[in-house]
Amino acid sequence: MRTVVMGAGRSGLAAARFLALQGRPVLLTDAGPEPNPTLELELAKAGIPGVWGSHPFALLEGCDELIISPGIPRTAPFIAEALARGIRVIGEVELAHRWIREGQGGGPVLAVTGTNGKSTTTDLTAHLLRTASIPAIACGNLGTPLLEAVQNVRVGTVFVVELSSYQLESVHEFRSEGAAFLNLTSDHLARHGTMEIYRQTKLRTFERQTTNDLRVVPMAHPEWWQDAPGSGRTARFGWSQCEAWCDGSGLMHLDGEALLPRGELRIPGDHNVENALAACLLARHGGASLAGIREGLRSYPGLAHRIAFCGEKAGVRAFNDSKGTNVDATLTAIHALPGPLVLLLGGTDKGASYRPLREALTGKLRRLVFLGEAIPQLTRDLGDLPHAVVPTFDDAVQTALSLAQPGDQVLLSPACASFDQFDNFEQRGDRFEALVRGWSAS
């Protein structure tokens, strides 16, 4: 019997390589064209045959398990056929979890899910643990697949795993000693169909928890989690007294102890206070001391491309939020900064209205700069606000920097994908930061 891996993205390749190293027969299939020569040679050396361009049902003959990449919906015909044949369908996260529970490496699992803030909370939790001298690695949807992370790590390493709803669709026995469900807003409905299905998929991160485990949830929205599965102990975070909270004076608290004033955080915005509170609960459950958590909160610089300060000149500060690829994320960035703002918007339009940005910009806006393919949609929704239209990215950034006045913030938070002018949001953010460095040095 063999395992078939469907999808040659990063998680699929990690699964195929892992299985080959274990000496298990594996076949990789991807709907895309044949791989580049370097990858093709690597797969050949690893003994991983590939089928490219389609997913023939014949590949399921003699298959006892199908591992799918998170970007592939379970309604795909090849997956539906596998399920109809009684073949077990899992994701790379489930395969990695199996390895951990067999005692092959590492230690506890802490999971983070939600619509927004997952990456920052995941990365910050791992930072807090490491600052408290506990080995930890941030992985999962954040970048490094869990299956890569579990190999060749120290015994006792804590895996802090960002989990998307797509990944949670294909878990079965996955269990996390601590799990956080941060928030819930409309997203991925083309895949999930309804908000309720989306919510229930997120809740799967709790379903195998025992009474020794921790369920971290927002105090302000019990309707999101009160019917959560599993037996984990509930710990809440928020803005009124609970297990982790921030009081009206801005002082953060954890388990009845004062932590530090929110002003000592290097990551801006109310949303990042909430992310930090959730991370504190997870890190504390993972064994971090209060002293280590305090030190880690003060030293955490934030993730690249997420409202990251990247330069200043003549009283104008620039922030890179290239990860702001939808309207909700851009709203978060606007709320996080005091203003006045020169805001760069645009790229590949996703079909959502930009009108919700209006209220958040009231009293904060210096100028909007529209760029890229989304200019017609941005002009339709926001064109009566003060704005400039500059199609190409470099020119748009230079225009934004020239329009700013002392005390302003220039913010790249495009509310759009990057694919009209860049390969990904990281490349877009890197280019923004390079242009800001040149401007600040001139």
N, C-alpha and C positions, 0 to 999 in steps of 0.2 A: 504494500500500500504506500501511497505517496501523499504529500501535501502540495496543494496548488496555492500559489500566492498571486492574487489578482491586483494589479497596479504596481508600476515600477517607480513610484515616488519614493520619498525618503523612508517612510515607514515600511513600505513594501520591500524595498531593497534590504532594509535592516532585518526584516523577518526572513527573507530568502537566505541572506548570508548567515544568519544565526542558525537556521535549520541545517544548512550545508555543513557548518562547523560541527554540529552535533552528529553528523553522519547520517542524517535522515534524507531520504529521497525527496527532492523538491523540484517543482517546475514553476517558472515565473511567466505570467501572461499579462500583456498590456495592449490597450487598443491603439496606442501611438505607434509611430514608425520605429524602425530598428534603432537600437541605441547607438551612441557615438562609439568610435573604435576603441577608446580607452575602457569604457564600461563593458563593451562586448568582450574584450579580452579578459577583464577581471572576472566576469561571470563564467567564462569558459574555464579559467584556471580554477575557479571554485567548484566547478562541476554542476553549474546551475543552467539547465537548458531554458530557452525562452521562446515564447510564441508571441509574435508582434502583429499588430494591425487588427486583431479580432480576438474573440474568446470562444472558440469552437466548443460545443457541448461535449465532444469526444474527449476533451481534456479531463472530464470528470470521471471517466472510466478508471477504476482502481484508485480513486481519491477517497481518503477517509476524513480529510479536514480541508476546508477552504479558508484562507486568511485573506481578508479584504482590506484595502486602504480606506481611510475614513472618508475620502472624497467621493467614493462610489456608493450610491444609494443601494439599499438592500432590495429595492424593486427592480434592479437591473436584471435582464433576462438570464444571464449566466448564474447569478446568485439565486434567483427564483428557481432555476432548474436544480441547483445544488440542494436547496432546501426540500424541493419535491422528492429528491432521491434519498432524503434522510441524511445528507452530509452535514456535519457540524460546521457552522460558519462563525468565525471569530475575527477579531481585529488583532493588530500587533500588541495592543495594551494587554489583552487577555493572555497572549502567549508569554509576554514578559512577566506578568503576575504569576503565572504557573511556575516559571523558573524561580522566582523569589520564594514562593511558598514551598517549593521543594528543597529550600535551604541551600541553594546554589550560590548565593551571594547577596550582600547588602542586608538591609534590615527593614524597618517600618516604612509604610507608605502613607503619605499625606497627600490628599487630592484637593484640587481647586477647580470649581466650575462656576458658571454664570455667564451672562451675556457680555458684560464689560468688566475690565479690571483683572481678568484671570492671570495674565502674564505678569503684571506688576506684583500681584499678591503671591504668586508662585515664586518668583525670583526673590522677593523680599523675605518670605518665609525661610527659604534656604540660606539667605544672607544672615538672618537672625540666628539660625542654628549654628552656622559656621562661626559667627562672632562669639557664640557661647561655647566654642570648642567642640561642637558636635558635627561630625562629617555629614555633609548633605549635598545633594545635587538637584538642581532644578531641571526638569525634563518634561517630556510629553509634547503636547501641542505647542509649547513654547519654542521648540526648535529641535532639541536632541530627542529622538524617539526613546521611550522608556526601555525598549529592547536593547538599544545601544548603551544606555546608562547602566543597566544591571550587570554588564559584563566587566570583569576586571576591576571591581571596586572593593573597598575595605569592608570586612564584616562589620555590621552595625551602621553602615551608611544609610541615612534617611533619604528616601526618594520623595521629592516634592513634585507632584505630577499635575500639570495643567491638562484638564480633560474637556474637550469640546463635546457638544451634543452628538456630533457625528461619531466620535469615538465611543461614547456611552451606548450607542445603539447596538454595539457588537461585543458587550461584556456579558459574562455568564457567572463566573465564580469570583470575579474581581472584588476585593475587599480592601478598604483603606482604614487604617487605625484612626485617622482623623480626616475629615472632609469638610470643605467649605462650599456653600452655595451662596454666591455673593449678591446676585441681582437677577432680574428678569425683565427684558424689554423685547419688543417685537423684532425678530431676526430669524433667518433661515426658514421662513414659513413656506418657501417654495419646496423645501425638502420635507418638512414635518407636517405641513398642511394646516394645523391649528396651533394656537398658543397653548392649549391644554396638552396636546401631544408633546410639544416642545418642552413644557414644564415637567411633565412626567418623565421625559427622557433625561432631563437634568437631575431629577431626584434619584435616578438609578445609582448615582455615586454613593448613596447611603444604604442601599438595599441589603448588603451582606454584613453590615456593621453589627457588632455584639455590644453588650452592656459595658465592656471595657473601652469602647471606642468613643470618639467625639464627633458630634454633628454641629458645625458652625453655621449660623444662619442670621439674617438681618432681623433685628428686633422690630423694625417699623413695618415689616410685611409678612406677618404670620400666615397670610393666605397663600404664600408661595410654598411653604414648607410644613404646615401643621399635619398634613397627611403623609409625611415622608415615611418611606419604608425603613426597615432595619430597627435595631434596638440601641443605637448610639445615644449617649448622654448629650442633651442639647446645651449649647453655649451660644449666647447671642452677642451681637455687636451693634452699636448704634449711638444715638445722641441723647438718650436718657438712661438712667441707671440700670445697668445689667452687668453681664460678666466682663465685657470690654466696651468702654464707652468714653465719649468726650463730653465734658460738661460745658456749661455756658461760658465759662471763663477761658475755655480752650485747653484745659488740662485733661490729658488722657489717662484712663484708669484701666487696670487689668486685675481681675480677681480680687477686687477690694483694695488694691494698692495703687497709689499714684505713680504714674510712669514718667511723663514729661509733658511740657507744654507743646501743643501742636506746632507752634512756630519754630521748634527745633528740628522738625522734619525738613528734609531737603526736597521732597516731592510736593508740589503745590496742589491745593484744591481740596474741597470737602470730600470728593470721591476718593482721594488718596488717604485721607484720614480713615475712612471706612475700610479701604484696602489694608491699611496698616493695622487696624484693630483686629481684623480677621486673621491677618498673618501672625499677630501676637498670640492669639488663642491657639493656632496650630503649632507655633514654635514652642509655646509653653507645654502643650500636650506632648510634643516631641522631646521634651527634656531640657529645654533652654532655661537658664536662670533669668530672674528679673534683671539682674545687672547686665547680663549678656544681651537681653532684649533691648534695654535702654541704649546701650552702646551701639547696637546694630541699627536701631531706628535713627540715631543721630548721624551715622556714617553712610547710610544707604543713598547712593547717588541717583537711583532711578534707572529705568531701562532706556536704551537708545530709541529715538523716534517716538517717544511718548511724552510730550510736553517737556522736552529736554532743553534746558538753557544751553545755548551754543555760542553766544557772543554778545558784546556790548560795545557801543561807541557813542560818545557825546550824549549819554543819558538814555539812549535807545537800546533796549534789550531784545534779543531774538530768541525764539523758541521753536524747536523742531517737533511737531506732532504729526509726522508723515503717516504714522499708524492710524490717524484719524481718517478712516476710509468710508465712514458713513455719517449721517447727520447726527445721530446720538453721540458718537464719539467726539464730533466737533463741538456739540453743545457742552459736553463735559470740559473740553479744553477752554472754551469761552468762559465758563463759570469759574475755572481754576485761576484765571489771571485777572488782575484788578482793572486793566485798561488804562488809558485808551488803547485800542487795538487797530493795527493795520493787519487785516486778515486775508491770507491767500487761500482762495477756494478754486477747485476745479481739477480736472483730470478726466477719467472715464466715468460718465454718468451711470448711476445704478438704478435710476427710475423713480427714486423717492423725491418728494417735494423738499425744497430747501427753505420753505417759508417758516418752519419752526425755529430757524435761527434768528428771526426778527426780534422776538421778545428778549432773548438772551443778549442781543447786541444793543438794546436800548440803553443809552447813557454811557456806552463803552466804545462806540465805534468811531474811529478816525476815518478809515477808508477800507473798502473791500477791493481786492484785486482778483478779477476773474481770469482764469487761464484754461487752456486745453480744450478738449472736445465738449466739455459740459458748459461752455460759454452760453449757448442759446437757452439752456434750461435755467442757468443761474440768472441770466438777464430777465427771463420770464418771471421768476419768483422773487428776485431781490433787486431788480434793475432800478427801482426808484430810490434806493439807498445810495449814499455817496460811493462811487466805485470807479475803477479804471479797468479797461479790457486790454489784456496783454497776452496773446495766445501762447507764446513760447515760454517755457519754464524759467530759463536763465534771465530773460528780460523781465519777466513778472517779478522775480525776486529782487532784482536791482531796482525796479520801480517801487516796490513795497518799501525797501530800505530808504529810498530817497524821499518818500512821502511821510515817513515817521518824524515826529518831533520829540524833543527831550522829554522823558517820562513815559513815552509810548512803548508798547511791546509789538514787535513784528512776529506774527504767529502763522506758521505753516500748519494748517489743519484742514486739509482740502475737502473733506466730506465726500471724496470720490476715490475710486481706484486709480492706480498709477499707470495703467497699461497703455495709455495713449502715447506717452513719451518715455516710459521707463519699464524695466522688466518686473519691478516689484516696489513696494513702498520703502524698503531699505535703501535701494539705489536712489530713489527720489530724495529721501532724507539725507543721505550722504552728500548728494549734490548740493542740497540747501546749505548744509553745514560748511561745505567747501567755499561756497559763495559768501557766506557770512564771515568766515575767517579772512577771506580776501578783503571784504569791506571793512572789517574792524582793524585790520593792519594798515589800511591805506591812510 
